């Protein structure tokens, strides 16, 4: 696993072994989405197969586009997919969409379709 522990505030999360990135896109109807890692790789997820960590219950409404997350991946029949999403600040879901800028507006996230390095 790459050493992608740097969080938005520049500090490392102690004892955290997750990849880090942002939620680039959420498709609410199909309950799927795309995560963009800090290294710029895109990895998709299907909420039915994702475990949420750091929130009181498994509820897709905790997720927001542009939200800073930790995540883990696994191989499926459809390739590499996100299996776990760690939400570092559950209050982010309460913030306005102006504060949660989409991935395409964040200069350090150059997502590309390939595996997490």
Order of alpha helices (4+ residues) and beta strands (2+ residues): beta-beta-beta-beta-beta-beta-beta
